[in-house]
Amino acid sequence: MTEDRSRVLLVKRSIPPVGKWTIPAGFMEIGENSSDGAIRETKEEANANIRITSVIAVYNILAAAQVQIMYLAYLVDEHVEAGSETSEARLFAWDEIPWDSLAFATVTWSLEYARSNLSNIDSVHPQLRTKQMDGSYIEA
């Protein structure tokens, strides 16, 4: 997000699900820790430089055998542009986010959690949630 917390970075996917918006994210590479992976993915997908401050959420996705770690990060500058796996990179004001066009439930969850905690976002406890095999979720 921007330093003033008024806008968030989203990218439009050019890989499945094509045309859906998401936060920059992806899988770690061998020998890479999760925060370095988040920095790299943001650079690859949005040509953006970020400063990570904390973990904002951890999501267990049972059907995909994934644990997703969502970081709170601020843009070092506001230059963003599409990368190799994205067709667009854009800064959205909170009320402009295309909620119906987000790629994954975890993106919606993390954005909603961040938005609801903007006043104390730098000290909020991470949201812990598990998406069950049937698609329902539980809070940890």
Residue frames relative to the residue before (quaternion, step in Angstrom):
aa qw qx qy qz dx dy dz
M 1.0000 0.0000 0.0000 0.0000 0.00 0.00 0.00
T 0.5953 -0.5548 0.4296 0.3916 3.54 -1.26 0.27
E 0.6751 -0.5198 0.3429 0.3955 3.57 -1.19 0.53
D 0.7083 0.4384 -0.2721 0.4818 3.60 1.03 -0.69
R 0.4568 -0.7339 0.3945 0.3117 3.60 1.36 0.15
S 0.4927 0.6980 -0.4098 0.3195 3.59 1.21 0.23
R 0.7991 0.1775 -0.0850 0.5680 3.60 1.17 -0.46
V 0.2253 -0.7600 0.5978 0.1194 3.54 -1.24 0.61
L 0.4460 -0.6807 0.5240 0.2513 3.52 -1.21 0.67
L 0.0417 0.7615 -0.6455 0.0414 3.54 -0.94 1.01
V 0.1910 -0.7587 0.6118 0.1167 3.54 -1.22 0.58
K 0.3538 -0.7079 0.5698 0.2214 3.55 -1.15 0.71
R 0.4189 -0.7565 0.4578 0.2062 3.54 -0.66 1.19
S 0.1677 -0.7482 0.6304 0.1214 3.56 -1.15 0.74
I 0.6201 0.4046 -0.3445 0.5772 3.54 1.36 0.41
P 0.6723 -0.5088 0.3172 0.4343 3.63 -1.11 0.45
P 0.5537 -0.2717 -0.7845 0.0643 1.50 -1.75 1.78
V 0.4010 -0.7559 0.4780 0.1983 3.55 -0.42 1.34
G 0.8241 0.2643 -0.2067 0.4564 3.54 -1.08 0.84
K 0.5781 0.5616 -0.3790 0.4546 3.57 1.27 -0.01
W 0.4190 -0.6991 0.5289 0.2364 3.55 -1.19 0.65
T 0.0388 0.7849 -0.6163 0.0510 3.55 -1.14 0.72
I 0.5031 -0.5485 0.5274 0.4097 3.52 -1.30 0.04
P 0.5841 -0.5577 0.4187 0.4154 3.63 -1.05 0.48
A 0.2142 0.7727 -0.5607 0.2064 3.58 -0.75 1.06
G 0.1704 0.7862 -0.5869 0.0911 3.54 -1.27 0.23
F 0.6668 -0.4961 0.3873 0.3992 3.50 -1.34 -0.26
M 0.5305 -0.6221 0.4814 0.3158 3.52 -1.20 0.66
E 0.3711 -0.6825 0.5779 0.2499 3.54 -1.27 0.45
I 0.6618 -0.4888 0.3827 0.4202 3.56 -1.25 0.44
G 0.8263 0.2161 -0.1812 0.4876 3.57 -0.90 0.98
E 0.6197 0.5441 -0.3259 0.4622 3.57 1.30 0.03
N 0.3316 -0.7160 0.5634 0.2449 3.60 -0.98 0.71
S 0.7043 -0.5129 0.2881 0.3973 3.58 -1.22 0.40
S 0.6709 0.4823 -0.3246 0.4603 3.63 0.92 -0.73
D 0.6239 0.5102 -0.3427 0.4828 3.60 1.04 -0.67
G 0.6217 0.5337 -0.3335 0.4663 3.59 1.08 -0.71
A 0.6486 0.5130 -0.3190 0.4630 3.59 0.97 -0.80
I 0.6417 0.5104 -0.3176 0.4762 3.58 0.99 -0.82
R 0.6694 0.5012 -0.2979 0.4603 3.59 0.91 -0.93
E 0.6683 0.5037 -0.3067 0.4534 3.60 0.86 -0.95
T 0.6370 0.5192 -0.3314 0.4635 3.60 1.00 -0.75
K 0.6479 0.5017 -0.3119 0.4810 3.57 1.01 -0.78
E 0.6830 0.4946 -0.2902 0.4523 3.60 0.91 -0.90
E 0.7732 0.3958 -0.1960 0.4551 3.59 0.87 -0.93
A 0.8159 0.1905 -0.0852 0.5391 3.60 1.12 -0.56
N 0.3567 -0.7450 0.4835 0.2899 3.60 1.29 0.02
A 0.4722 0.6745 -0.4222 0.3794 3.55 1.12 0.77
N 0.3055 -0.7185 0.5984 0.1797 3.52 -1.22 0.65
I 0.0691 -0.8197 0.5686 -0.0056 3.55 -0.82 1.04
R 0.2519 -0.7031 0.6428 0.1703 3.48 -1.43 0.36
I 0.2460 -0.7850 0.5559 0.1194 3.57 -0.46 1.24
T 0.1693 -0.8064 0.5603 0.0844 3.56 -0.94 0.91
S 0.8078 -0.1242 0.1126 0.5651 3.62 1.01 -0.68
V 0.5238 -0.5584 0.5219 0.3762 3.52 -1.39 0.02
I 0.1998 -0.7960 0.5614 0.1057 3.58 -0.83 0.97
A 0.8110 -0.0211 0.0296 0.5839 3.60 1.15 -0.49
V 0.1079 -0.7337 0.6651 0.0882 3.52 -1.34 0.52
Y 0.0557 -0.8120 0.5805 -0.0244 3.55 -0.70 1.15
N 0.2170 -0.7386 0.6278 0.1150 3.54 -0.97 0.98
I 0.0838 -0.7888 0.6089 0.0106 3.58 -0.67 1.12
L 0.2860 -0.8311 0.4524 0.1511 3.55 0.06 1.34
A 0.6817 0.5077 -0.3029 0.4311 3.62 0.86 -0.89
A 0.7319 0.3839 -0.2241 0.5165 3.59 1.16 -0.51
A 0.3467 -0.7453 0.4878 0.2939 3.59 1.31 -0.09
Q 0.4737 0.6631 -0.4314 0.3869 3.57 0.94 0.98
V 0.1286 -0.6885 0.7003 0.1379 3.46 -1.39 0.47
Q 0.1259 -0.7989 0.5867 0.0411 3.56 -0.66 1.12
I 0.1608 -0.7699 0.6148 0.0589 3.53 -0.87 1.07
M 0.1444 -0.7947 0.5876 0.0478 3.56 -0.63 1.16
Y 0.1974 -0.8010 0.5599 0.0767 3.54 -0.74 1.12
L 0.3670 -0.6329 0.6235 0.2756 3.50 -1.27 0.53
A 0.1020 0.7947 -0.5872 0.1149 3.55 -0.70 1.10
Y 0.2606 -0.7467 0.5945 0.1451 3.51 -1.15 0.71
L 0.4921 -0.6424 0.5004 0.3079 3.55 -1.10 0.72
V 0.4439 -0.6757 0.5229 0.2700 3.56 -0.97 0.90
D 0.7484 -0.0502 0.0270 0.6608 3.55 1.18 -0.72
E 0.5447 -0.6666 0.4129 0.2973 3.59 -1.18 0.31
H 0.3961 0.6906 -0.4995 0.3416 3.58 1.19 0.46
V 0.1366 0.7629 -0.6209 0.1173 3.58 -0.73 1.11
E 0.1154 0.7674 -0.6273 0.0654 3.56 -1.16 0.66
A 0.6509 -0.5520 0.3625 0.3745 3.54 -1.17 0.64
G 0.2745 -0.7445 0.5902 0.1481 3.52 -1.21 0.69
S 0.7935 -0.3505 0.2275 0.4424 3.57 -1.29 -0.30
E 0.7545 0.3480 -0.2071 0.5164 3.63 1.11 -0.54
T 0.6979 0.4170 -0.2541 0.5240 3.56 1.30 0.17
S 0.3533 -0.7346 0.5382 0.2142 3.55 -1.16 0.60
E 0.7935 0.0588 -0.0244 0.6052 3.56 1.26 -0.32
A 0.0801 -0.7431 0.6611 0.0660 3.54 -1.22 0.62
R 0.0835 0.8222 -0.5498 0.1211 3.55 -0.77 1.02
L 0.3605 -0.6824 0.5910 0.2348 3.53 -1.25 0.59
F 0.1292 -0.8028 0.5814 0.0282 3.56 -0.73 1.15
A 0.4105 -0.6162 0.6017 0.2996 3.54 -1.13 0.70
W 0.6590 -0.5414 0.3388 0.3972 3.58 -1.11 0.63
D 0.7246 0.4278 -0.2563 0.4756 3.60 0.95 -0.78
E 0.6396 0.5036 -0.3297 0.4782 3.61 1.28 0.10
I 0.4256 0.7179 -0.4657 0.2941 3.60 1.23 -0.17
P 0.3670 -0.7398 0.5186 0.2217 3.62 -0.83 0.95
W 0.1859 -0.8528 0.4793 0.0917 3.55 0.54 1.27
D 0.7015 0.4709 -0.2750 0.4589 3.62 0.96 -0.80
S 0.7212 0.4102 -0.2374 0.5052 3.59 1.26 -0.20
L 0.3934 0.7080 -0.4949 0.3148 3.59 1.17 0.46
A 0.5513 -0.6842 0.3904 0.2748 3.56 -0.99 0.93
F 0.8356 0.0989 0.0202 0.5400 3.58 0.86 -0.90
A 0.6081 -0.5618 0.4216 0.3699 3.56 -1.17 0.63
T 0.6511 0.5363 -0.3303 0.4234 3.60 0.95 -0.80
V 0.5990 0.5346 -0.3582 0.4766 3.59 1.15 -0.55
T 0.6431 0.5094 -0.3121 0.4791 3.57 0.95 -0.88
W 0.6568 0.5230 -0.3137 0.4434 3.59 0.84 -0.98
S 0.7123 0.4643 -0.2800 0.4457 3.58 0.76 -1.02
L 0.6489 0.5039 -0.3251 0.4682 3.60 1.00 -0.73
E 0.6457 0.5100 -0.3178 0.4712 3.59 0.97 -0.84
Y 0.6556 0.5121 -0.3100 0.4603 3.57 0.97 -0.86
A 0.6530 0.5034 -0.3127 0.4716 3.58 0.94 -0.87
R 0.6697 0.5111 -0.3060 0.4436 3.57 0.85 -0.97
S 0.6987 0.4764 -0.2797 0.4546 3.59 0.94 -0.83
N 0.7489 0.3542 -0.1973 0.5241 3.58 1.27 -0.27
L 0.2316 0.8264 -0.4934 0.1412 3.61 1.17 0.42
S 0.6613 0.5394 -0.3288 0.4044 3.59 0.92 -0.79
N 0.7965 0.1701 -0.1024 0.5711 3.59 1.14 -0.55
I 0.1739 0.8580 -0.4728 0.1006 3.56 1.22 0.51
D 0.6804 0.5077 -0.3078 0.4296 3.61 0.98 -0.67
S 0.7660 0.3060 -0.1974 0.5298 3.60 1.22 -0.15
V 0.4067 0.7290 -0.4636 0.2969 3.59 1.26 0.19
H 0.4665 -0.6431 0.5219 0.3106 3.58 -1.14 0.61
P 0.5527 -0.6286 0.4194 0.3513 3.61 -0.95 0.75
Q 0.4392 -0.6438 0.5581 0.2848 3.53 -1.18 0.69
L 0.1128 -0.7789 0.6155 0.0415 3.58 -0.91 0.96
R 0.1183 0.8040 -0.5631 0.1500 3.55 -0.57 1.17
T 0.1647 -0.7651 0.6153 0.0950 3.56 -1.15 0.73
K 0.2453 -0.7339 0.6174 0.1417 3.55 -0.90 1.01
Q 0.3529 -0.7713 0.5042 0.1623 3.55 -0.55 1.29
M 0.6912 -0.4728 0.3500 0.4198 3.57 -1.30 0.25
D 0.7022 0.4608 -0.2698 0.4709 3.61 1.07 -0.65
G 0.6149 -0.5748 0.3369 0.4220 3.60 1.29 0.10
S 0.5601 0.5662 -0.4056 0.4486 3.59 1.20 -0.23
Y 0.2268 -0.7768 0.5666 0.1553 3.57 -1.21 0.23
I 0.1875 -0.7460 0.6264 0.1260 3.48 -1.34 0.42
E 0.4187 -0.6634 0.5583 0.2699 3.53 -1.19 0.64
A 0.3943 -0.7203 0.5178 0.2399 3.56 -0.98 0.78
